[in-house]
Amino acid sequence: MSTTALLNDLHASADTFIGIRRDIHQHPELGFDEHRTSALVAEKLKAWGYTVERHVGGTGVVGRLVRGNGTRRLGLRADMDALPIDEATGLAYASAHTGVMHACGHDGHTAMLLAAAQHLAERGRFDGTLNLIFQPAEEGGGGAVRMIDDGLFDRYPCDAIFAMHNMPGMAQGRLAMREGPAMASSDYATVTLTGVGGHGAMPHRAADPIVAAASIVMALQSVVSRNIDPLQMAVVTVGAIHAGKANNVIPQGAVLELSVRALDREVRKKIETRIKALVAAQAESFGVQAQVDWRPGYAVLVNTPEESAFARAVAEELVGPAQVTWQTPPLPGSEDFAFMLERVPGCYLLIGNGEGDAHGACMVHNPGYDFNDSNVAVGGAYWVLLTERFLRTAG
């Protein structure tokens, strides 16, 4: 089938999957609570002939389709969870649940993969094993790790794995990818400072944790500027300070909340080492005690060379080279597909959600965001073509 015919087929069936997307959008569910969504996905896959397993890593779903005698195994992943945000779009299919909305387009990612799933089941030409992975809890819940720990790749081994995310601010339907580090790691730290409280008029009889906290905040600015290669990306953000309640009381304690990101695994380790050493030294210089609670988050997302080049070739075949961006700039955001890429080679790519004043240009994690329905057909066609090219039929 030509790419034109493939796109026409996916456009012809798009309304069905746009309807599914809007249904999921109207009934959003937070991480590990995607019971309705996973049931819907499982029902559709079973109806199309997939072997389906539910409750993988909690609420994850995997659908397997085997054709021919090919030994190659492909994994395609979509995320399903929503965010704890009050929707403000005013859409007819806006969230029916206060405080929960699909503000990152996971409803659209699920719909694109379902559109591809139906086409591949009914008309797909491939030889091998296709594993469709519908993941829970991407938004900070570590759903990818839960699925992996639950034996995802033991029961559903993959030779390569791919995933796609919409990107507001990029032309609708444009495809972008890069080889190498593509999204940053994300770690979090709570710094607890314990001093000696006292009267604001007699600071010499106290050990002031607020002064120590202020000095630590300023000193942390040197972690990136004076410890990390200027050509490397790294971010250290102090997002919250909690200390004191009265203007004439020196409190006993202060707490800092940090967010840390990097695009290199070694840089990530170095930042942790420097922050811990700096906090300890600064605290000691002010006569207060410091405790650092370091919480590792998502890993650096690294796309492997061969699979990235393959993803690019499929994109250029589908929409033409002019509509594909190669080596798109890396993103400072984080994504737990990174953990799957630590186990299996693959590529995480982007599809434009709209730019300028166009529908879909609103940034993700915003109460006004909505997935661009025009991407259901394009994204679905991309997954079909990638599957057929990766699992080529004999001859």
Steps between C-alpha positions, in 0.01 A plus 500: 500500500634843409546760772227710337258208516603429860438858607166498318398181681591644839319825422192298399488328840618801700155609622460173691826550684445871552179393673697257716754773575231743609332234712830436681549876531160540663576222748861564606671283759816562700800268508428139605129587505446456123245221551240626252762593241687170521172307479407694185842434343489130587148462360597657167818296463321173577230580246768545234666168574788596730606281790451737793640512853367751749636617837862505388671725752164592648268631230722442196377313194701306242356375172696250290445420134710233324516456123700248299821340618716809543719515809514879531308657789384861510366705790285813465407689816230756586426655839149522649499713818368852557615786726359655822391822327161674473412521130420845360447426129121529494488213249187290460707196599686670786587299807201380700720468810595806703872535546600242239563559129696370203734799486790319332331319210523144628142455383624580150803274528270213594262578213783512244629160605149353501442632148818325389403185691175460310659561161784258569260232620275530194741595221852498637771330296776389732688192609586476869369606840340833582470601866278800573574641846246730665675637806355648819639777718749679278441829680742449786366163606768290336257276315773384261708367790197326647430325169864400460518370858181303431679312221399706196808418294526146638156409368503740204862524381566772243789554263413869484243729659354836394273766649362835387396821678316802367683833499308831519673782316606272215298481177220246520606163365868588471725221630821562693761276659863495606771246560654495848379680814157642422342575838648583837519302819297632792606466863362661812653593833372629832759686706408519867698747711487483879640786704424664833195721522496827686384860529547717194660766719767261630627310193835431665326250730351306207623303199294647220384242238347774282837670446651159426218423256550832321870434464436147374257629236763738366780243522292249304519734202866407469433127462420534131697815418827384658483119506334398174647532150335806338414282201296267721141568605417498872246676723484541878182673617399585855125494468394549862631632832309439823617672816364712782166658583577829677726794420661508844563127543799310367357156423668176589476355149475572130422276201601541136345305212722444195441382145806379308529413129776389265545359150799282581520210744843599632393863539199379695725315746739795533219743581377276781850473647560875482163597648545269799855624564406865459197479730704326772782757484268801493294369792812435708625851435183640658494258790186313391438135416400395148330189370454438125222263396591417139224339291601367158234565238503421129815404313650685204308393190753381243394403147724237341666579164367221277141526625502881477619485140228244429233721661620786281487291182143391574397860569653627177329223304164584652489882496806595294840635613372858508260407782763326714747659743814297564708566812232719650629676814481291820231583753562583868179318596504137611330183382495153653525332160869556580490187719371288212781635281750391765381143440420501127643709213254742350391856432264753655370748243276805483195590291405867465176599673468845341677837497422870518132557573405162359305243697741292701762771555419529872781341700451172684426497875282807445126515587427621145686222317339250262644234271470579130261243350657545155794298633298184558525400133862613450624340820308180432638480146852551632466203736360283221783587261767458766361157591489383141851625431648351818317167463532467126324209334718252315574600143 
